[in-house]
Amino acid sequence: MRALKILVWGMGVLIIAASVALVVMIVQRAGKAIPAAPEGPPAQISLGQPPGSRIAGLAPGFEGRVAVWVQRPDGERLVILDTRNGRALGEIRLSE
């Protein structure tokens, strides 16, 4: 019976220690500063789409890439842009 009490106390101490560690970790991660946007003039990127086209949506990608959903008179497409150098990397046509 005595061993059982020692085990219960030990597990209680472990639960409290784990809870404290979890709270400390959450506070540390919440306190990290968000990096500021780089300073400088805003980038100007031309999609080179014909008149009558409109941007229907945007989706961020990795490594500075953005997917732009473009609705054109001749069909829809995705234009993949590299925001670091302002170039269109390619197009994916959604309908032919």
N, CA, C and O atoms as a DFTB+ gen file, in Angstrom:
384 C
 N C O
     1  1       0.822      -1.183       0.000
     2  2       0.000       0.000       0.000
     3  2       0.874       1.257       0.000
     4  3       0.553       2.254      -0.647
     5  1       1.959       1.189       0.723
     6  2       2.858       2.336       0.804
     7  2       3.498       2.619      -0.552
     8  3       3.666       3.781      -0.924
     9  1       3.855       1.577      -1.292
    10  2       4.456       1.744      -2.617
    11  2       3.463       2.402      -3.576
    12  3       3.853       3.213      -4.416
    13  1       2.191       2.056      -3.452
    14  2       1.167       2.645      -4.309
    15  2       1.038       4.144      -4.041
    16  3       0.905       4.932      -4.977
    17  1       1.077       4.538      -2.774
    18  2       1.005       5.957      -2.431
    19  2       2.206       6.715      -2.999
    20  3       2.059       7.831      -3.497
    21  1       3.381       6.115      -2.925
    22  2       4.584       6.754      -3.466
    23  2       4.453       6.921      -4.979
    24  3       4.822       7.963      -5.522
    25  1       3.932       5.903      -5.661
    26  2       3.726       5.989      -7.107
    27  2       2.727       7.089      -7.469
    28  3       2.950       7.840      -8.419
    29  1       1.632       7.188      -6.719
    30  2       0.619       8.208      -6.983
    31  2       1.215       9.599      -6.788
    32  3       0.995      10.490      -7.609
    33  1       1.963       9.787      -5.716
    34  2       2.607      11.081      -5.477
    35  2       3.614      11.395      -6.586
    36  3       3.672      12.523      -7.076
    37  1       4.387      10.414      -6.972
    38  2       5.379      10.612      -8.042
    39  2       4.719      11.007      -9.356
    40  3       5.190      11.915     -10.042
    41  1       3.632      10.330      -9.707
    42  2       2.922      10.670     -10.940
    43  2       2.286      12.056     -10.850
    44  3       2.242      12.784     -11.841
    45  1       1.802      12.419      -9.683
    46  2       1.241      13.758      -9.497
    47  2       2.292      14.832      -9.710
    48  3       2.029      15.846     -10.357
    49  1       3.482      14.609      -9.167
    50  2       4.583      15.561      -9.346
    51  2       4.958      15.652     -10.822
    52  3       5.209      16.746     -11.329
    53  1       5.001      14.511     -11.520
    54  2       5.325      14.525     -12.947
    55  2       4.273      15.279     -13.758
    56  3       4.619      16.009     -14.687
    57  1       2.999      15.112     -13.420
    58  2       1.928      15.819     -14.130
    59  2       2.067      17.326     -13.925
    60  3       1.931      18.098     -14.875
    61  1       2.335      17.741     -12.696
    62  2       2.499      19.173     -12.411
    63  2       3.723      19.722     -13.137
    64  3       3.662      20.814     -13.701
    65  1       4.828      18.990     -13.132
    66  2       6.043      19.445     -13.817
    67  2       5.810      19.557     -15.322
    68  3       6.265      20.515     -15.947
    69  1       5.113      18.596     -15.903
    70  2       4.827      18.643     -17.339
    71  2       3.907      19.814     -17.672
    72  3       4.079      20.463     -18.704
    73  1       2.934      20.087     -16.810
    74  2       2.023      21.214     -17.042
    75  2       2.778      22.536     -16.986
    76  3       2.550      23.413     -17.819
    77  1       3.664      22.687     -16.025
    78  2       4.468      23.909     -15.915
    79  2       5.362      24.059     -17.144
    80  3       5.482      25.156     -17.689
    81  1       5.987      22.975     -17.582
    82  2       6.845      23.033     -18.766
    83  2       6.043      23.423     -20.003
    84  3       6.526      24.187     -20.839
    85  1       4.834      22.909     -20.126
    86  2       3.973      23.244     -21.257
    87  2       3.600      24.722     -21.252
    88  3       3.636      25.373     -22.296
    89  1       3.244      25.252     -20.094
    90  2       2.888      26.670     -19.989
    91  2       4.094      27.541     -20.321
    92  3       3.951      28.537     -21.030
    93  1       5.264      27.192     -19.830
    94  2       6.480      27.963     -20.119
    95  2       6.763      27.955     -21.618
    96  3       7.101      28.992     -22.188
    97  1       6.629      26.803     -22.259
    98  2       6.880      26.701     -23.691
    99  2       5.883      27.548     -24.489
   100  3       6.278      28.210     -25.449
   101  1       4.615      27.541     -24.114
   102  2       3.599      28.339     -24.804
   103  2       3.895      29.826     -24.651
   104  3       3.774      30.582     -25.615
   105  1       4.280      30.251     -23.460
   106  2       4.592      31.664     -23.226
   107  2       5.812      32.082     -24.043
   108  3       5.827      33.180     -24.600
   109  1       6.825      31.237     -24.127
   110  2       8.019      31.568     -24.903
   111  2       7.691      31.707     -26.384
   112  3       8.162      32.640     -27.035
   113  1       6.898      30.800     -26.919
   114  2       6.556      30.860     -28.343
   115  2       5.643      32.034     -28.648
   116  3       5.742      32.629     -29.721
   117  1       4.764      32.375     -27.733
   118  2       3.853      33.498     -27.959
   119  2       4.590      34.830     -27.879
   120  3       4.145      35.816     -28.465
   121  1       5.703      34.872     -27.166
   122  2       6.432      36.117     -26.983
   123  2       7.416      36.440     -28.087
   124  3       8.025      37.510     -28.065
   125  1       7.592      35.547     -29.059
   126  2       8.537      35.817     -30.138
   127  2       7.996      36.920     -31.031
   128  3       6.809      36.954     -31.354
   129  1       8.881      37.815     -31.422
   130  2       8.488      38.939     -32.274
   131  2       8.310      38.473     -33.714
   132  3       9.043      37.612     -34.201
   133  1       7.332      39.052     -34.376
   134  2       7.101      38.772     -35.786
   135  2       8.030      39.679     -36.585
   136  3       8.053      40.888     -36.353
   137  1       8.797      39.118     -37.524
   138  2       9.717      39.972     -38.277
   139  2       8.960      40.997     -39.108
   140  3       7.901      40.713     -39.666
   141  1       9.526      42.185     -39.175
   142  2       8.898      43.272     -39.928
   143  2       9.108      43.057     -41.423
   144  3      10.041      42.374     -41.845
   145  1       8.239      43.642     -42.197
   146  2       8.370      43.571     -43.652
   147  2       9.593      44.373     -44.080
   148  3       9.910      45.393     -43.468
   149  1      10.276      43.927     -45.116
   150  2      11.451      44.673     -45.563
   151  2      11.064      46.058     -46.065
   152  3      10.007      46.249     -46.668
   153  1      11.938      47.012     -45.803
   154  2      11.673      48.383     -46.226
   155  2      12.097      48.570     -47.676
   156  3      12.945      47.845     -48.196
   157  1      11.497      49.539     -48.298
   158  2      11.829      49.833     -49.686
   159  2      10.563      50.079     -50.471
   160  3       9.458      49.957     -49.944
   161  1      10.728      50.426     -51.735
   162  2       9.541      50.696     -52.546
   163  2       8.763      49.407     -52.802
   164  3       9.355      48.330     -52.876
   165  1       7.448      49.509     -52.936
   166  2       6.662      48.310     -53.200
   167  2       6.994      47.742     -54.579
   168  3       7.270      48.483     -55.522
   169  1       6.961      46.435     -54.673
   170  2       7.268      45.778     -55.940
   171  2       6.120      45.957     -56.920
   172  3       4.951      45.935     -56.536
   173  1       6.463      46.134     -58.179
   174  2       5.456      46.231     -59.226
   175  2       5.657      45.057     -60.170
   176  3       6.700      44.928     -60.812
   177  1       4.645      44.208     -60.245
   178  2       4.713      43.008     -61.067
   179  2       3.596      43.076     -62.102
   180  3       2.443      43.341     -61.759
   181  1       3.932      42.840     -63.352
   182  2       2.936      42.817     -64.421
   183  2       2.658      41.369     -64.803
   184  3       3.583      40.596     -65.052
   185  1       1.383      41.009     -64.848
   186  2       1.014      39.652     -65.230
   187  2       0.992      39.467     -66.743
   188  3       1.068      38.338     -67.228
   189  1       0.891      40.556     -67.487
   190  2       0.893      40.466     -68.939
   191  2      -0.339      39.764     -69.493
   192  3      -0.236      39.015     -70.464
   193  1      -1.487      39.990     -68.898
   194  2      -2.730      39.352     -69.340
   195  2      -3.496      40.300     -70.260
   196  3      -3.329      41.516     -70.159
   197  1      -4.330      39.772     -71.152
   198  2      -5.058      40.622     -72.097
   199  2      -6.153      41.429     -71.409
   200  3      -6.543      41.116     -70.284
   201  1      -6.651      42.471     -72.085
   202  2      -7.758      43.252     -71.519
   203  2      -8.973      42.361     -71.264
   204  3      -9.230      41.415     -72.010
   205  1      -9.703      42.669     -70.219
   206  2     -10.866      41.875     -69.845
   207  2     -10.544      40.789     -68.833
   208  3     -11.446      40.105     -68.351
   209  1      -9.274      40.624     -68.507
   210  2      -8.877      39.632     -67.504
   211  2      -9.094      40.201     -66.116
   212  3      -9.045      41.413     -65.908
   213  1      -9.337      39.299     -65.164
   214  2      -9.456      39.758     -63.779
   215  2      -8.866      38.712     -62.854
   216  3      -8.871      37.517     -63.151
   217  1      -8.359      39.185     -61.728
   218  2      -7.789      38.295     -60.722
   219  2      -8.930      37.769     -59.867
   220  3      -9.656      38.540     -59.241
   221  1      -9.084      36.444     -59.845
   222  2     -10.172      35.822     -59.096
   223  2      -9.707      35.310     -57.737
   224  3     -10.535      35.060     -56.862
   225  1      -8.408      35.151     -57.546
   226  2      -7.926      34.665     -56.257
   227  2      -6.412      34.633     -56.197
   228  3      -5.727      34.665     -57.218
   229  1      -5.908      34.569     -54.972
   230  2      -4.473      34.485     -54.704
   231  2      -4.231      33.385     -53.690
   232  3      -5.056      33.147     -52.809
   233  1      -3.095      32.715     -53.818
   234  2      -2.712      31.702     -52.840
   235  2      -1.209      31.801     -52.614
   236  3      -0.437      31.702     -53.567
   237  1      -0.782      31.996     -51.364
   238  2       0.655      32.073     -51.100
   239  2       1.300      30.705     -51.258
   240  3       0.682      29.674     -50.991
   241  1       2.539      30.716     -51.693
   242  2       3.300      29.487     -51.832
   243  2       4.526      29.531     -50.947
   244  3       4.587      30.312     -49.998
   245  1       5.493      28.703     -51.252
   246  2       6.725      28.687     -50.474
   247  2       7.819      29.406     -51.256
   248  3       7.720      29.563     -52.473
   249  1       8.838      29.833     -50.567
   250  2      10.007      30.503     -51.140
   251  2       9.633      31.723     -51.976
   252  3      10.200      31.935     -53.047
   253  1       8.680      32.532     -51.495
   254  2       8.347      33.776     -52.169
   255  2       7.502      33.623     -53.413
   256  3       7.457      34.532     -54.241
   257  1       6.833      32.500     -53.563
   258  2       5.993      32.295     -54.743
   259  2       4.527      32.512     -54.409
   260  3       4.086      32.285     -53.282
   261  1       3.778      32.961     -55.423
   262  2       2.350      33.223     -55.269
   263  2       1.640      32.648     -56.487
   264  3       2.099      32.813     -57.618
   265  1       0.514      31.970     -56.250
   266  2      -0.331      31.492     -57.346
   267  2      -1.483      32.476     -57.507
   268  3      -2.193      32.774     -56.546
   269  1      -1.664      32.976     -58.725
   270  2      -2.714      33.948     -59.024
   271  2      -3.714      33.279     -59.963
   272  3      -3.351      32.836     -61.053
   273  1      -4.969      33.209     -59.537
   274  2      -6.030      32.652     -60.371
   275  2      -6.561      33.783     -61.237
   276  3      -7.119      34.751     -60.721
   277  1      -6.391      33.668     -62.556
   278  2      -6.779      34.714     -63.498
   279  2      -7.942      34.208     -64.344
   280  3      -7.884      33.119     -64.914
   281  1      -8.995      35.012     -64.418
   282  2     -10.122      34.713     -65.305
   283  2      -9.980      35.591     -66.537
   284  3     -10.014      36.818     -66.450
   285  1      -9.819      34.939     -67.696
   286  2      -9.643      35.638     -68.960
   287  2     -10.823      35.345     -69.869
   288  3     -11.552      34.380     -69.639
   289  1     -11.026      36.155     -70.893
   290  2     -12.112      35.878     -71.835
   291  2     -11.966      34.517     -72.521
   292  3     -12.970      33.898     -72.873
   293  1     -10.729      34.042     -72.714
   294  2     -10.514      32.760     -73.388
   295  2     -10.345      31.588     -72.424
   296  3     -10.005      30.490     -72.865
   297  1     -10.568      31.779     -71.138
   298  2     -10.474      30.691     -70.168
   299  2      -9.742      31.117     -68.906
   300  3      -9.165      32.202     -68.832
   301  1      -9.781      30.240     -67.923
   302  2      -9.131      30.521     -66.640
   303  2      -7.763      29.873     -66.605
   304  3      -7.500      28.906     -67.319
   305  1      -6.895      30.418     -65.765
   306  2      -5.559      29.854     -65.605
   307  2      -4.948      30.297     -64.284
   308  3      -5.380      31.277     -63.678
   309  1      -3.947      29.561     -63.857
   310  2      -3.138      29.928     -62.693
   311  2      -1.807      30.453     -63.203
   312  3      -1.158      29.828     -64.041
   313  1      -1.415      31.591     -62.696
   314  2      -0.110      32.154     -63.025
   315  2       0.735      32.057     -61.765
   316  3       0.345      32.564     -60.713
   317  1       1.885      31.410     -61.864
   318  2       2.794      31.250     -60.732
   319  2       3.829      32.370     -60.803
   320  3       4.564      32.485     -61.783
   321  1       3.881      33.196     -59.755
   322  2       4.792      34.340     -59.713
   323  2       5.878      34.127     -58.670
   324  3       5.642      33.537     -57.615
   325  1       7.065      34.614     -58.983
   326  2       8.153      34.677     -58.008
   327  2       8.222      36.121     -57.534
   328  3       8.636      37.002     -58.287
   329  1       7.823      36.371     -56.298
   330  2       7.754      37.744     -55.790
   331  2       9.133      38.330     -55.506
   332  3       9.261      39.545     -55.357
   333  1      10.150      37.505     -55.429
   334  2      11.489      38.021     -55.148
   335  2      12.077      38.774     -56.333
   336  3      12.769      39.776     -56.153
   337  1      11.801      38.291     -57.556
   338  2      12.352      38.978     -58.723
   339  2      11.273      39.518     -59.654
   340  3      11.597      40.134     -60.669
   341  1       9.994      39.302     -59.335
   342  2       8.903      39.873     -60.111
   343  2       8.609      39.185     -61.422
   344  3       7.983      39.784     -62.296
   345  1       9.038      37.947     -61.592
   346  2       8.828      37.223     -62.844
   347  2       7.712      36.201     -62.708
   348  3       7.485      35.634     -61.639
   349  1       7.018      35.981     -63.828
   350  2       6.047      34.892     -63.895
   351  2       6.816      33.617     -64.222
   352  3       7.524      33.559     -65.227
   353  1       6.681      32.594     -63.376
   354  2       7.415      31.349     -63.582
   355  2       6.708      30.426     -64.563
   356  3       7.350      29.607     -65.220
   357  1       5.393      30.552     -64.666
   358  2       4.655      29.695     -65.587
   359  2       3.168      29.858     -65.416
   360  3       2.696      30.556     -64.519
   361  1       2.425      29.191     -66.308
   362  2       0.966      29.233     -66.273
   363  2       0.421      27.821     -66.317
   364  3       1.004      26.931     -66.936
   365  1      -0.698      27.631     -65.658
   366  2      -1.430      26.368     -65.710
   367  2      -2.821      26.702     -66.216
   368  3      -3.562      27.437     -65.564
   369  1      -3.178      26.169     -67.371
   370  2      -4.498      26.440     -67.942
   371  2      -5.505      25.478     -67.335
   372  3      -5.283      24.268     -67.294
   373  1      -6.609      26.030     -66.867
   374  2      -7.617      25.221     -66.199
   375  2      -8.629      24.647     -67.176
   376  3      -9.236      23.611     -66.901
   377  1      -8.818      25.302     -68.306
   378  2      -9.729      24.785     -69.327
   379  2      -9.128      25.067     -70.687
   380  3      -8.440      26.070     -70.877
   381  1      -9.385      24.200     -71.612
   382  2      -8.779      24.332     -72.939
   383  2      -9.838      24.630     -73.958
   384  3      -9.532      24.778     -75.141
